[in-house]
Amino acid sequence: MKLAHDMLTHGVNIVCAQHEGKRGGLAVAWATQVGTDHVLICVGAQSYTRELILGSGAFGLSVLRADQLEVARWFGTQSSHHVDKLAQVAYHLGETGSPLLDDCAVNLDCRVVEVHDFRREKLIIGQVVGARLAEEPFEPLIYRSKDY
Ligand SMILES: Cc1cc2nc3c(=O)[nH]c(=O)nc-3n(C[C@H](O)[C@H](O)[C@H](O)COP(=O)(O)O)c2cc1C
C-alpha cells in the first residue's frame, strides 16, 4: 500500500549540490526538521544530484512558495544528468559551497552528518550551518498524491 505517498501532505523544496565541477538540483517533498538544527531529506536512487550531495558532503535546501509551481516542475521532472537546471535559475553559494535559490521562501545551507540506507532511498541528515527566511510573509507550495 503506497500509504505515505498518497495520503501525507508535504512542502516542496529544491535541494542542490555541486561537486568536482558538476552541479545539480532536484525537487524534494520528503524532508523534515529533526531536532533544532538538523534536516532530514530522503533521496532516491534515480537522482543524479544525490551523488553530488554525497560527494560534496553538503546540500542547499530552498523552500518554495505557493506561486513557484513551475520551479518545482523544472527541478522535479528532469534529471541534472541531462540538463543543467541551475543555468536557468538565479542562485548563490552557501558557506558549504552548495547552491541556494535566490527567489524562494527559505534557504538552509546544510552539511551532511549522517546517511542511512532504506531500500532504494538514502536518508540524508544535514546540520544547518546557515539559514535565511524571506522578509515578506509567504504561503508554502504544498504537494500531495502527485498533485499540488
Ligand atoms: C513535487 C516533487 C517532489 C519530489 N520529491 C522527491 C523526494 O522527496 N525524493 C526524491 O528522491 N525525489 C523526489 N522527486 C523526484 C525528483 O525531483 C526527480 O527524480 C528529479 O528529476 C531528480 O533530479 P536529479 O536527477 O537532477 O537529481 C520529487 C518530484 C516532484 C515533482
The ligand as an SDF file (V2000), in Angstrom:
LIG
                    3D

 31 33  0  0  0  0  0  0  0  0999 V2000
    6.9280   17.7850   -6.0870 C   0  0  0  0  0  0  0  0  0  0  0  0
    8.0210   16.7480   -6.2310 C   0  0  0  0  0  0  0  0  0  0  0  0
    8.5790   16.1930   -5.0910 C   0  0  0  0  0  0  0  0  0  0  0  0
    9.5920   15.2300   -5.1980 C   0  0  0  0  0  0  0  0  0  0  0  0
   10.1360   14.7140   -4.0450 N   0  0  0  0  0  0  0  0  0  0  0  0
   11.1690   13.8510   -4.1330 C   0  0  0  0  0  0  0  0  0  0  0  0
   11.7960   13.3550   -2.9480 C   0  0  0  0  0  0  0  0  0  0  0  0
   11.4400   13.7040   -1.8190 O   0  0  0  0  0  0  0  0  0  0  0  0
   12.8400   12.4920   -3.1080 N   0  0  0  0  0  0  0  0  0  0  0  0
   13.2890   12.1020   -4.3380 C   0  0  0  0  0  0  0  0  0  0  0  0
   14.2420   11.3220   -4.4130 O   0  0  0  0  0  0  0  0  0  0  0  0
   12.7060   12.5600   -5.4780 N   0  0  0  0  0  0  0  0  0  0  0  0
   11.6800   13.4240   -5.4070 C   0  0  0  0  0  0  0  0  0  0  0  0
   11.1020   13.9200   -6.5320 N   0  0  0  0  0  0  0  0  0  0  0  0
   11.6240   13.4780   -7.8410 C   0  0  0  0  0  0  0  0  0  0  0  0
   12.9300   14.1960   -8.2050 C   0  0  0  0  0  0  0  0  0  0  0  0
   12.8190   15.5930   -8.0270 O   0  0  0  0  0  0  0  0  0  0  0  0
   13.2410   13.8390   -9.6710 C   0  0  0  0  0  0  0  0  0  0  0  0
   13.5160   12.4590   -9.7730 O   0  0  0  0  0  0  0  0  0  0  0  0
   14.3490   14.6680  -10.2780 C   0  0  0  0  0  0  0  0  0  0  0  0
   14.2470   14.6050  -11.6720 O   0  0  0  0  0  0  0  0  0  0  0  0
   15.7410   14.2010   -9.8870 C   0  0  0  0  0  0  0  0  0  0  0  0
   16.6460   15.1300  -10.4040 O   0  0  0  0  0  0  0  0  0  0  0  0
   18.2210   14.8830  -10.4750 P   0  0  0  0  0  0  0  0  0  0  0  0
   18.4380   13.6000  -11.2690 O   0  0  0  0  0  0  0  0  0  0  0  0
   18.7010   16.0850  -11.2150 O   0  0  0  0  0  0  0  0  0  0  0  0
   18.7340   14.7650   -9.0990 O   0  0  0  0  0  0  0  0  0  0  0  0
   10.0670   14.8430   -6.4700 C   0  0  0  0  0  0  0  0  0  0  0  0
    9.4890   15.3880   -7.6230 C   0  0  0  0  0  0  0  0  0  0  0  0
    8.4780   16.3320   -7.5080 C   0  0  0  0  0  0  0  0  0  0  0  0
    7.8720   16.9240   -8.7580 C   0  0  0  0  0  0  0  0  0  0  0  0
  1  2  1  0
  2  3  1  0
  2 30  2  0
  3  4  2  0
  4  5  1  0
  4 28  1  0
  5  6  2  0
  6  7  1  0
  6 13  1  0
  7  8  2  0
  7  9  1  0
  9 10  1  0
 10 11  2  0
 10 12  1  0
 12 13  2  0
 13 14  1  0
 14 15  1  0
 14 28  1  0
 15 16  1  0
 16 17  1  0
 16 18  1  0
 18 19  1  0
 18 20  1  0
 20 21  1  0
 20 22  1  0
 22 23  1  0
 23 24  1  0
 24 25  2  0
 24 26  1  0
 24 27  1  0
 28 29  2  0
 29 30  1  0
 30 31  1  0
M  END
$$$$
